[in-house]
Amino acid sequence: MRIELVTTLKRQATKILAELHDSKEPVLITEHGRPSAYLIDAQDYEMMQDRMRILEGVARGEAAITDNCTYTQSEAKEKMSKWLK
């Protein structure tokens, strides 16, 4: 991972963005020697968001199993019958 100062980002934003698009490598932006933000390619960010939505759905499913809030296949078919026509 590449590390850049916030002042470098201010001065060379176009260059840093071009390199980011070419390498697809995230850039850690630091401020006063401390991590401040990550700069990532827009396509990579969207892919991460999609993965998070999938993982959140899996987590909800696991919570439903733990809380015993599940249906048998026949119960689910019955409840979904109006959409399964």
MARVEXDO-162148 format. One record per atom (N, C-alpha, C): x, y, z; chain; residue in three letters; residue number from 1. Coordinates in pm, 1 decimal. Last residue first. Layout:
X | Y | Z | cadena | residuo | num
X | Y | Z | A | ALA | NUM .
...
This chain:
X | Y | Z | cadena | residuo | num
-4679.6 | -1789.8 | -818.8 | A | LYS | 85 .
-4777.6 | -1834.0 | -920.4 | A | LYS | 85 .
-4722.5 | -1831.3 | -1057.6 | A | LYS | 85 .
-4531.4 | -1700.8 | -606.4 | A | LEU | 84 .
-4478.4 | -1813.5 | -681.7 | A | LEU | 84 .
-4574.3 | -1862.3 | -790.2 | A | LEU | 84 .
-4655.5 | -1511.1 | -456.1 | A | TRP | 83 .
-4551.0 | -1463.7 | -547.5 | A | TRP | 83 .
-4500.1 | -1575.6 | -639.3 | A | TRP | 83 .
-4833.8 | -1657.8 | -304.3 | A | LYS | 82 .
-4889.3 | -1552.8 | -389.0 | A | LYS | 82 .
-4786.2 | -1496.9 | -487.2 | A | LYS | 82 .
-4657.8 | -1830.0 | -162.0 | A | SER | 81 .
-4742.3 | -1882.7 | -269.9 | A | SER | 81 .
-4798.7 | -1773.7 | -362.0 | A | SER | 81 .
-4504.5 | -1781.3 | 54.4 | A | MET | 80 .
-4461.9 | -1719.1 | -70.1 | A | MET | 80 .
-4553.9 | -1754.5 | -186.3 | A | MET | 80 .
-4616.9 | -1934.5 | 256.5 | A | LYS | 79 .
-4611.1 | -1788.6 | 275.2 | A | LYS | 79 .
-4578.3 | -1716.7 | 144.6 | A | LYS | 79 .
-4574.7 | -2189.9 | 139.9 | A | GLU | 78 .
-4710.4 | -2142.5 | 170.4 | A | GLU | 78 .
-4712.8 | -1989.1 | 182.1 | A | GLU | 78 .
-4295.7 | -2201.9 | 135.0 | A | LYS | 77 .
-4372.0 | -2209.3 | 9.6 | A | LYS | 77 .
-4512.4 | -2154.7 | 29.1 | A | LYS | 77 .
-4244.1 | -2194.5 | 410.8 | A | ALA | 76 .
-4196.5 | -2086.2 | 325.4 | A | ALA | 76 .
-4273.6 | -2085.1 | 193.4 | A | ALA | 76 .
-4355.7 | -2437.2 | 490.5 | A | GLU | 75 .
-4406.6 | -2311.2 | 546.0 | A | GLU | 75 .
-4366.4 | -2192.7 | 458.0 | A | GLU | 75 .
-4191.2 | -2614.5 | 346.1 | A | SER | 74 .
-4335.0 | -2609.3 | 316.3 | A | SER | 74 .
-4398.2 | -2481.3 | 371.6 | A | SER | 74 .
-3940.7 | -2563.7 | 464.3 | A | GLN | 73 .
-3961.0 | -2538.6 | 321.8 | A | GLN | 73 .
-4109.1 | -2527.6 | 289.0 | A | GLN | 73 .
-3986.2 | -2387.0 | 777.2 | A | THR | 72 .
-3957.8 | -2507.5 | 699.9 | A | THR | 72 .
-3982.6 | -2473.4 | 553.1 | A | THR | 72 .
-3833.7 | -2082.8 | 886.6 | A | TYR | 71 .
-3948.8 | -2157.7 | 838.5 | A | TYR | 71 .
-3901.6 | -2286.2 | 772.5 | A | TYR | 71 .
-3702.4 | -1913.2 | 1181.8 | A | THR | 70 .
-3690.9 | -1972.5 | 1048.3 | A | THR | 70 .
-3818.1 | -2048.6 | 1014.6 | A | THR | 70 .
-3593.7 | -1804.1 | 1425.7 | A | CYS | 69 .
-3693.5 | -1735.4 | 1343.5 | A | CYS | 69 .
-3683.7 | -1785.1 | 1199.5 | A | CYS | 69 .
-3405.5 | -1862.3 | 1624.9 | A | ASN | 68 .
-3508.5 | -1961.0 | 1590.2 | A | ASN | 68 .
-3624.9 | -1896.1 | 1513.8 | A | ASN | 68 .
-3191.9 | -1704.8 | 1660.1 | A | ASP | 67 .
-3314.1 | -1662.3 | 1728.8 | A | ASP | 67 .
-3431.7 | -1755.6 | 1700.0 | A | ASP | 67 .
-3011.8 | -1835.4 | 1488.9 | A | THR | 66 .
-2983.8 | -1830.5 | 1632.5 | A | THR | 66 .
-3110.0 | -1797.3 | 1712.0 | A | THR | 66 .
-3136.2 | -1778.1 | 1243.2 | A | ILE | 65 .
-3119.9 | -1917.6 | 1287.7 | A | ILE | 65 .
-3098.2 | -1922.0 | 1437.9 | A | ILE | 65 .
-3113.8 | -1501.2 | 1240.9 | A | ALA | 64 .
-3246.9 | -1561.9 | 1236.9 | A | ALA | 64 .
-3240.5 | -1707.4 | 1283.0 | A | ALA | 64 .
-2837.0 | -1473.5 | 1233.7 | A | ALA | 63 .
-2909.7 | -1425.0 | 1351.5 | A | ALA | 63 .
-3049.2 | -1486.5 | 1356.6 | A | ALA | 63 .
-2787.8 | -1574.6 | 977.7 | A | GLU | 62 .
-2732.5 | -1643.9 | 1094.5 | A | GLU | 62 .
-2804.8 | -1601.6 | 1222.3 | A | GLU | 62 .
-2919.3 | -1376.5 | 828.3 | A | GLY | 61 .
-2963.6 | -1515.4 | 822.7 | A | GLY | 61 .
-2913.7 | -1595.9 | 941.4 | A | GLY | 61 .
-2764.6 | -1154.1 | 888.1 | A | ARG | 60 .
-2906.8 | -1154.6 | 926.7 | A | ARG | 60 .
-2961.0 | -1296.9 | 927.1 | A | ARG | 60 .
-2521.6 | -1241.1 | 774.4 | A | ALA | 59 .
-2528.0 | -1217.4 | 919.2 | A | ALA | 59 .
-2672.8 | -1215.6 | 967.5 | A | ALA | 59 .
-2596.1 | -1243.4 | 504.3 | A | VAL | 58 .
-2555.6 | -1368.9 | 569.5 | A | VAL | 58 .
-2566.3 | -1354.0 | 721.0 | A | VAL | 58 .
-2637.9 | -968.0 | 472.6 | A | GLY | 57 .
-2748.6 | -1062.5 | 453.0 | A | GLY | 57 .
-2719.3 | -1195.9 | 518.1 | A | GLY | 57 .
-2379.5 | -875.0 | 513.5 | A | GLU | 56 .
-2484.5 | -833.5 | 606.2 | A | GLU | 56 .
-2605.9 | -924.6 | 594.1 | A | GLU | 56 .
-2253.3 | -988.6 | 290.8 | A | LEU | 55 .
-2215.3 | -1032.7 | 424.3 | A | LEU | 55 .
-2319.2 | -993.2 | 528.7 | A | LEU | 55 .
-2380.2 | -838.8 | 86.7 | A | ILE | 54 .
-2393.2 | -984.6 | 90.9 | A | ILE | 54 .
-2362.4 | -1036.0 | 231.2 | A | ILE | 54 .
-2293.0 | -580.6 | 151.8 | A | ARG | 53 .
-2436.6 | -610.2 | 150.7 | A | ARG | 53 .
-2460.3 | -761.3 | 158.8 | A | ARG | 53 .
-2015.1 | -613.8 | 116.5 | A | MET | 52 .
-2067.9 | -583.8 | 249.9 | A | MET | 52 .
-2217.0 | -614.3 | 257.6 | A | MET | 52 .
-2002.1 | -651.7 | -159.4 | A | ARG | 51 .
-1961.8 | -760.6 | -69.7 | A | ARG | 51 .
-2017.3 | -738.8 | 71.1 | A | ARG | 51 .
-2081.4 | -395.0 | -242.2 | A | ASP | 50 .
-2161.2 | -513.0 | -279.2 | A | ASP | 50 .
-2129.1 | -629.6 | -186.9 | A | ASP | 50 .
-1866.3 | -245.7 | -141.3 | A | GLN | 49 .
-2001.1 | -221.4 | -91.3 | A | GLN | 49 .
-2093.3 | -339.3 | -122.6 | A | GLN | 49 .
-1656.3 | -346.1 | -297.5 | A | MET | 48 .
-1653.9 | -365.3 | -152.6 | A | MET | 48 .
-1792.5 | -344.9 | -92.2 | A | MET | 48 .
-1738.4 | -251.5 | -547.0 | A | MET | 47 .
-1730.2 | -395.3 | -525.6 | A | MET | 47 .
-1728.3 | -426.8 | -375.6 | A | MET | 47 .
-1709.6 | 23.7 | -502.0 | A | GLU | 46 .
-1843.0 | -31.3 | -530.2 | A | GLU | 46 .
-1845.7 | -182.3 | -508.6 | A | GLU | 46 .
-1429.1 | 34.7 | -469.0 | A | TYR | 45 .
-1518.2 | 75.2 | -360.5 | A | TYR | 45 .
-1657.6 | 15.9 | -380.5 | A | TYR | 45 .
-1341.7 | -42.1 | -723.2 | A | ASP | 44 .
-1309.0 | -125.8 | -607.6 | A | ASP | 44 .
-1399.7 | -93.7 | -489.1 | A | ASP | 44 .
-1437.5 | 177.6 | -868.7 | A | GLN | 43 .
-1487.8 | 43.5 | -899.3 | A | GLN | 43 .
-1459.7 | -52.8 | -783.6 | A | GLN | 43 .
-1283.4 | 387.3 | -757.3 | A | ALA | 42 .
-1429.4 | 386.7 | -743.1 | A | ALA | 42 .
-1487.9 | 248.0 | -768.3 | A | ALA | 42 .
-987.7 | 314.5 | -573.2 | A | ASP | 41 .
-1053.8 | 324.8 | -702.0 | A | ASP | 41 .
-1205.1 | 311.0 | -682.8 | A | ASP | 41 .
-923.8 | 494.9 | -267.3 | A | ILE | 40 .
-932.9 | 372.9 | -346.8 | A | ILE | 40 .
-1008.4 | 400.8 | -475.6 | A | ILE | 40 .
-759.8 | 624.2 | -3.3 | A | LEU | 39 .
-804.7 | 661.8 | -136.4 | A | LEU | 39 .
-804.9 | 534.0 | -219.2 | A | LEU | 39 .
-826.5 | 659.1 | 337.4 | A | TYR | 38 .
-779.7 | 573.0 | 229.6 | A | TYR | 38 .
-839.7 | 622.6 | 99.1 | A | TYR | 38 .
-710.4 | 889.6 | 589.9 | A | ALA | 37 .
-810.4 | 837.9 | 496.4 | A | ALA | 37 .
-743.6 | 741.4 | 399.1 | A | ALA | 37 .
-522.9 | 916.7 | 798.5 | A | SER | 36 .
-639.5 | 1003.9 | 794.1 | A | SER | 36 .
-748.7 | 947.4 | 704.9 | A | SER | 36 .
-261.0 | 817.1 | 1013.5 | A | PRO | 35 .
-355.1 | 780.3 | 907.1 | A | PRO | 35 .
-480.2 | 866.9 | 914.4 | A | PRO | 35 .
-25.1 | 1076.3 | 1101.7 | A | ARG | 34 .
-124.9 | 975.4 | 1140.5 | A | ARG | 34 .
-215.3 | 941.7 | 1022.3 | A | ARG | 34 .
136.7 | 1289.8 | 1038.4 | A | GLY | 33 .
199.6 | 1160.9 | 1067.5 | A | GLY | 33 .
104.1 | 1049.4 | 1105.2 | A | GLY | 33 .
-41.8 | 1491.6 | 970.2 | A | HIS | 32 .
38.9 | 1505.2 | 1092.3 | A | HIS | 32 .
96.8 | 1370.5 | 1136.2 | A | HIS | 32 .
-207.5 | 1260.7 | 785.0 | A | GLU | 31 .
-213.6 | 1400.2 | 828.7 | A | GLU | 31 .
-141.4 | 1407.9 | 962.6 | A | GLU | 31 .
-200.9 | 1045.0 | 499.7 | A | THR | 30 .
-168.2 | 1075.5 | 638.8 | A | THR | 30 .
-173.2 | 1225.8 | 662.5 | A | THR | 30 .
-369.3 | 811.7 | 309.1 | A | ILE | 29 .
-340.0 | 954.9 | 323.4 | A | ILE | 29 .
-314.7 | 982.3 | 471.6 | A | ILE | 29 .
-291.4 | 532.9 | 130.4 | A | LEU | 28 .
-320.5 | 580.2 | 265.9 | A | LEU | 28 .
-276.2 | 726.1 | 273.7 | A | LEU | 28 .
-429.8 | 404.3 | -154.8 | A | VAL | 27 .
-333.8 | 502.4 | -105.6 | A | VAL | 27 .
-380.1 | 546.1 | 33.1 | A | VAL | 27 .
-456.7 | 81.9 | -317.6 | A | PRO | 26 .
-507.2 | 188.9 | -230.4 | A | PRO | 26 .
-394.4 | 280.5 | -182.9 | A | PRO | 26 .
-389.9 | 10.0 | -652.0 | A | GLU | 25 .
-338.6 | -3.5 | -515.8 | A | GLU | 25 .
-391.5 | 111.1 | -429.9 | A | GLU | 25 .
-436.9 | 23.8 | -917.9 | A | LYS | 24 .
-547.3 | -26.2 | -834.6 | A | LYS | 24 .
-504.4 | -45.9 | -688.9 | A | LYS | 24 .
-261.0 | 132.9 | -1103.8 | A | SER | 23 .
-212.7 | 25.8 | -1015.4 | A | SER | 23 .
-323.7 | -43.6 | -937.4 | A | SER | 23 .
-418.2 | 322.1 | -1249.6 | A | ASP | 22 .
-330.4 | 225.8 | -1316.9 | A | ASP | 22 .
-296.9 | 106.7 | -1228.5 | A | ASP | 22 .
-551.3 | 467.2 | -1055.2 | A | HIS | 21 .
-629.8 | 397.8 | -1157.4 | A | HIS | 21 .
-545.8 | 292.7 | -1229.3 | A | HIS | 21 .
-328.6 | 570.1 | -915.7 | A | LEU | 20 .
-425.8 | 484.2 | -847.3 | A | LEU | 20 .
-506.4 | 403.5 | -949.0 | A | LEU | 20 .
-214.7 | 734.4 | -1106.3 | A | GLU | 19 .
-140.2 | 616.9 | -1059.9 | A | GLU | 19 .
-232.1 | 518.0 | -989.7 | A | GLU | 19 .
-418.8 | 925.5 | -1121.3 | A | ALA | 18 .
-380.4 | 849.7 | -1241.0 | A | ALA | 18 .
-305.9 | 722.6 | -1201.8 | A | ALA | 18 .
-414.6 | 1027.0 | -857.9 | A | LEU | 17 .
-533.3 | 957.5 | -909.2 | A | LEU | 17 .
-500.5 | 874.0 | -1032.6 | A | LEU | 17 .
-160.3 | 1144.7 | -855.7 | A | ILE | 16 .
-190.5 | 1036.4 | -762.0 | A | ILE | 16 .
-311.8 | 957.3 | -809.7 | A | ILE | 16 .
-196.1 | 1344.3 | -1053.2 | A | LYS | 15 .
-94.1 | 1239.6 | -1069.7 | A | LYS | 15 .
-125.7 | 1119.4 | -980.9 | A | LYS | 15 .
-398.8 | 1499.5 | -935.6 | A | THR | 14 .
-418.0 | 1440.2 | -1067.9 | A | THR | 14 .
-321.7 | 1324.1 | -1089.6 | A | THR | 14 .
-278.6 | 1583.5 | -688.5 | A | ALA | 13 .
-399.7 | 1500.1 | -691.7 | A | ALA | 13 .
-417.5 | 1429.0 | -825.5 | A | ALA | 13 .
-56.0 | 1718.5 | -585.0 | A | GLN | 12 .
-40.0 | 1625.5 | -696.5 | A | GLN | 12 .
-160.2 | 1532.6 | -712.6 | A | GLN | 12 .
-122.5 | 1886.0 | -371.1 | A | ARG | 11 .
-38.8 | 1937.2 | -479.7 | A | ARG | 11 .
-39.3 | 1848.7 | -604.0 | A | ARG | 11 .
-280.9 | 1725.4 | -204.5 | A | LYS | 10 .
-328.4 | 1857.4 | -247.3 | A | LYS | 10 .
-252.4 | 1907.2 | -369.7 | A | LYS | 10 .
-109.0 | 1509.1 | -162.7 | A | LEU | 9 .
-235.9 | 1488.8 | -232.8 | A | LEU | 9 .
-289.7 | 1621.7 | -285.2 | A | LEU | 9 .
83.5 | 1635.9 | -12.1 | A | THR | 8 .
120.5 | 1582.7 | -143.1 | A | THR | 8 .
-5.4 | 1560.0 | -226.1 | A | THR | 8 .
-64.8 | 1689.3 | 216.9 | A | THR | 7 .
-13.9 | 1802.2 | 137.8 | A | THR | 7 .
29.7 | 1756.9 | -2.0 | A | THR | 7 .
-109.2 | 1435.1 | 313.2 | A | VAL | 6 .
-224.2 | 1511.0 | 264.5 | A | VAL | 6 .
-177.5 | 1630.6 | 180.6 | A | VAL | 6 .
133.2 | 1197.0 | 200.4 | A | LEU | 5 .
93.5 | 1306.0 | 290.0 | A | LEU | 5 .
-25.5 | 1379.4 | 229.8 | A | LEU | 5 .
81.7 | 850.6 | 129.9 | A | GLU | 4 .
106.9 | 988.7 | 84.7 | A | GLU | 4 .
62.6 | 1086.6 | 192.5 | A | GLU | 4 .
166.6 | 519.2 | 67.8 | A | ILE | 3 .
135.1 | 619.1 | 170.2 | A | ILE | 3 .
173.6 | 756.7 | 117.1 | A | ILE | 3 .
48.4 | 216.7 | -78.5 | A | ARG | 2 .
121.9 | 341.3 | -90.4 | A | ARG | 2 .
75.6 | 439.2 | 17.2 | A | ARG | 2 .
84.5 | -117.2 | 0.0 | A | MET | 1 .
0.0 | 0.0 | 0.0 | A | MET | 1 .
89.3 | 123.8 | 0.0 | A | MET | 1 .
